[in-house]
């Protein structure tokens, strides 16, 4: 297996760390919103079937996809505009 550590510049490492942090934050918000929305829908209808509806899964998948795309955008943005040296 090839050693790619030489290609990992400080900017690239920083970009990777920032994108993973952004992904984690986005997924945490997605889960919180999904749980809150699911609880609200369940309490409003007093019927648990809404939580398993296809539309709810599509909304959750779209939200998770959004988090992934945000993390990728964060990675490339950090590569393009690295932090200024202080």
C-alpha positions in Angstrom: 0.0 0.0 0.0 1.4 3.4 -0.9 2.3 6.0 1.7 0.4 9.2 1.0 1.5 11.0 4.1 4.0 13.1 2.2 1.2 14.5 0.1 -0.8 15.6 3.2 0.2 19.3 3.6 -0.9 21.2 6.6 -3.6 22.9 4.5 -4.9 19.6 3.3 -5.0 18.2 6.8 -6.7 21.3 8.1 -9.3 21.0 5.3 -9.9 17.4 6.1 -10.4 18.1 9.8 -12.7 21.0 9.1 -14.8 19.0 6.7 -15.2 16.1 9.1 -16.2 18.5 11.9 -18.7 20.1 9.6 -20.1 16.7 8.6 -20.5 15.8 12.3 -22.2 19.0 13.2 -24.5 18.8 10.2 -25.5 15.2 11.0 -26.1 16.1 14.6 -28.5 18.9 13.6 -30.2 16.5 11.1 -30.8 14.0 13.8 -32.1 16.6 16.2 -34.5 18.0 13.6 -35.7 14.5 12.5 -36.3 13.5 16.1 -38.1 16.7 16.9 -40.2 16.6 13.7 -41.0 12.9 14.3 -42.0 13.5 17.9 -44.2 16.5 16.8 -45.9 14.5 14.1 -46.5 11.6 16.3 -47.9 13.7 19.1 -50.1 15.7 16.7 -51.7 12.7 15.1 -51.4 10.2 18.0 -50.6 7.7 15.3 -47.1 6.3 15.0 -47.5 5.4 11.4 -46.5 8.8 10.2 -43.0 8.3 11.5 -42.5 5.4 9.1 -44.1 7.1 6.1 -42.1 7.2 2.9 -42.1 11.0 2.8 -40.4 11.1 6.2 -37.6 8.8 5.0 -37.1 10.9 1.9 -36.9 14.1 4.0 -34.3 12.5 6.3 -32.3 11.2 3.3 -32.3 14.7 1.7 -31.2 16.2 5.0 -28.3 13.7 5.4 -27.3 14.3 1.8 -27.3 18.0 2.5 -24.9 17.4 5.4 -22.5 15.4 3.2 -22.5 17.9 0.4 -21.9 20.7 3.0 -18.9 18.8 4.3 -17.4 18.3 0.8 -17.9 22.0 0.1 -16.2 22.9 3.4 -13.2 20.7 2.4 -12.8 22.4 -1.0 -13.4 25.9 0.4 -10.7 25.3 3.0 -8.3 24.1 0.3 -9.0 27.2 -1.8 -8.9 29.7 1.0 -6.6 28.3 3.8 -6.4 30.3 7.1 -4.0 33.2 7.1 -0.8 32.7 9.1 -0.9 34.9 12.1 
